[in-house]
Amino acid sequence: MKKITALLVLLTINAFAGTRLQLYNMGAFENGALVFLAADTVNIRSAPVIGNNVTDNLPVGYQVRIEKKSDATHVVDGLKAPWYQVSYDSGRGPARGHVWGGFLSIAALPVQYRGKPALFLFTIKSAPNTGAIPVHAMIASGGKIVSTAVFDAIGILSGDRSFDYSISAEIHGPRGFTGISNILTLEFNYGACGYPFGTVVLMYNGSEILYGSTAVSTVESGVFHSLSKFIFPDEKGGAKNGLVLVQTQEDFDEAKKSYVLKETRKSILSWTGKRFSDLK
C-alpha cells in the first residue's frame, strides 16, 4: 500500500480542538491547497477526461496538492464539477495527474479513530434532481473508510448544476456534551442575497459519525434578515447536554431605514446519545 502522507501530518497535530480549515471557495479549490482524496480508490488520469488514461490509483485519505483547476468539467449523478491537475508523492517520486473534483474532500480535519490517527473527510459527489444535495462524511484511517454518514448540504445548485458555495469546517472538543469526543461544524456560505447559508453540526464519539442538527439563515438586503444560530452547552445561555437553537426575524423598516426585530424563538435540542430531540 502507498504511504498515506496525510497521516504524517496528523502526527504533528496534538489537541485537535480549534482546528479550522477552508480550502473550498465559491465552488472551487484554491491553487496550492493541500487536499485529500475522499473515495475508496481514486483514479489519477493523464488528462481531464474519462477514458483509457489511468496512471495511478490512490487510497482514501491520500494527500495531493491542487496545481490548477481545469476548464474541463464532468457530470456524475447530476453534479457538475471541474477536473483538477494535482501533484503528489507517488512513493516512486513526484507525480502529477488529474482528478475529478467530486473525489476531493471539501475539508479534512484530524481526529482519533479508536485511538489511532485518522481524518474526517467530506465530499459532494452527486446532486439528485429532487431533494437536498447530499454531503458524504467519512473517517479515513490507514487508507480505508472506517465510518460514514450522509447529511444534507445547506444551499442550492447553480443553473449549470454546479455547487458554488464556500465551505469551511472546524473541529471542537466535546463542547460540554457527555459521551462525545468532538463536535464538528461545517459552514456553508454564498456571497449573494436570497441564498440560504448556515451551520451543520456533527457529533463524533471516537468511532462513529452522527448527524447533529442544522441552522439555516437567509437574508434579503433591504427586506429581511432570517437568522439562526446554535448555543452550545459550554457557552453562556447553553443547555446541559443540548443545543439551543436561536432564530430571529428582522424586517427592514423604510421609515427608520434600519432592520427591526420582529420575532425571536428559542428551541432546546436534547442529545440522546444518538440524535437530538426537541424539548420545547
N, C-alpha and C positions, 0 to 999 in steps of 0.2 A: 504494500500500500504506500502511496505517496505520503511524504511528510506533510502533516497538516500545519502549515505555518501559522494559522490563526491561534493554535494552542500555545505556541511560543509567546505570542503577545499576551495571552492570558496569564502566563506565569509571572509576568511583571506587574500584574494588577492585583491588589490585595482586597481592600474593603470596597466592593463594587458599588455600594450605595452612592448616589450622586453622579454616576457616570451618565452623560448625556451625549447624544450623537445626532447630527443632522447632515446627511450627505445627499439627500434626495430633494431637489428644489424644483418646483413647478414642472413636475413630471419627468425630471431627468437627473442622472447622477453627475456630480461635478467632476471635471477633468482632474486627474491626480488623486482622486479619492481611493482609499483602500476599502474594498468591499468584499463580501463573502458570498459564495455560491449557496443557493438555497433550494436545492433539489438533490435527490438521491445520487444520481450520477449525471454530470453536465458535460455535454459535448463541446469541445473547443473547435472552432471551424476556421479554415484558412480565408474565408470570405464571408461577408454578411448575407448569407443566403442558405436555405436548406438544400442539401444535395450531398453528393459523394465527396465531401470535403472535410471530414472529421480528422483533426490532427492529434487530439488528446481527449482523455476522459478524466474528469476530476471529481472527487467526492464532495458531499455536502460539507460546508464549513471551510472550504479551501479559500485562501485569500488571494485576490487578484487586484491589480491597480487599473483604474479607468484611464486609458490613454486618450480616447476621444469618442464622442457619440457619432455613430454613422448616420448618414441621411437615409439609409435603407431601414425599413420597418418590417415587422411581421405580425400577423394577427393569429392568436391562439385562443380558442374558446371565447371569441367575442372581444378580446382585449388587444388593442394595438399598442405596440411598444417598439422602441428602436433597438437596433443592434449596437453593441459597444465593442470597440477594439480594446483589448486588455493585455496586460503583461503580467507574468507570474514566474515563480521558480518552479521549473518542471521536475526538479530532482536531478536532471541532467545538465542544468544550466538555465540561463534566462530564456524565456519563451514568450511568444506573442500569438494572439488569435482573436476570434470574435465570439461573443456570447449574446444571446437574446436577453433583453432587459428583464423579462419576467422571471428569469432564473437567478437574478441577483437580489440579495437581501436589501430592502429599503432601510434597514437599520440592523445593527448587530451589537448585542450587549453581553458582557461577560457574566456568567453565573457559575454556580457549582451544581453539578448533577450527581446526586448521591455521593457527594464528597470529592468528585473529580471535576477538573476544569471543563467548561462547556461554553457554548454560545447560544444566545437567544436570537433567533433569526425570524425575519418577517418578509413575505413576498406577496405581491399581487400578480397573479398569472392567468386570471380569467375574469370575464365580465359577462354574466348571463344577460340575455335580452330583457328579462324581467327580474325584479327584485334587487336586493342590495349587492354591492361589489364585495366578494369575499377576500379577506386577508388571511393568509395561511401563516400561523405562528408555529415555530418548531424549536426544539432543543437539539443541537448537534454536538455530539461528543464522540471522539475517536473516529471521525469520518462517517458516522451513522446518525440517522434521525432517531432519537430515543423517546421523544414526546411531542405531541402535536395538538393544536387547537385551531378552530376556524371561527372568525368573528366578522362582523360587518364593518367595512370601512365607512368613515364619515365623508360624504362627498358624492359627486355625480360625474359621469363621464362627459368629456367634451364631444362635440358633434362628430369627430372622426373616430370615436370610441377609444381615445387615449385617456389616461387618468393623470391630470395635470396639476395635482395638488403638491404642496410641500409637506413633508412628513418628518417629524423628529421623534426620538424615543429617549426615555430616561428610566434608569433603574434606581429604585429606592430600597431602603431597608423595609422591615415589616410595617412601618408607619403606625404601630400600635395594635396591629391585628395579631391574634393568637393563632398558632399553627401555620403561619405564613413566613417563608424565608425572605421573599422580596415582592414588592409591588412594582409593576412596570406600567408606565404611562406612555401612550402614543398621542401626539398632537397632529391633527390634520388641519391645514390652513390653505386658504385660497385668497389671492390678492384682489378680490373684486366683491362688490356688494351683491347681496342676494344669494350667495353660495353658502351652504351650511359648512360649519367648521366646529372643532371641539376636541374633546379628550376621550380616549378609550382607556379603561383601567383593566389590567390583567393581574391575576393573583398567581403566585408561584410558591409551592410548598416544598421545593427541593427535588421533586421528581415528576411533578405533573403541572401542566399549564391549565389554568382555569380562567374562563372569561369572567370579568367582574361586572362592569357597567359602563355606560356611555353617556356623556353630557354633550348635547348638541346646541350650538348657538347659530343665530342668523342676524345680520344687520342690513338695513337698507338706509343709506345715507339720506338724511333729511326726512325720514319716515318713521323708523322704529329701530330699537335695539332689543332683540330677544336673546338673553344671555343665560348660560347655565355653567355652573362650576361645582366642583366637589370640595368638601371639607373633610380631611382625614382625621382619624382618632387622635393623632398626636398634634393637632392644630387647635387653636382657640375656637371654641364652638363645635368641636368634634364630638362624635358619639362613641361610646365604648364598643369596640369591635364592629363598627359600622361606618358607612359613608353617609354624609349629609349632602344631599343634592339641593343646591340653591338656584332657583330660577327667577329671573327678574324680567319685567317687561317695561320698557321705556318708550314713550311716544314723543315725536317731535312736536313742540308747541310753536306754531308760527308766530303767535303774539310775543312770546318770550324769547324766540329764536334759540331755544335750547331744548334738550330732552327732559321730559318729566316722568318720574317714576309712577307707573300705574299699578303695578302688582308685584309682590314678592311671595314666592311659595317655597317652602322647605319640606323635603321628604327625607326620612331616615331609612336607609337601606341596611339591614342587619345581615352580617356574614354568618352563614350556617356551617361553613367548612367546605362547602361545595359551590354555593351560589349566594347571591344576595336576595333577600325577601323584604318587601315593604313592611315597615312598622306603622307608618302613618303618612 
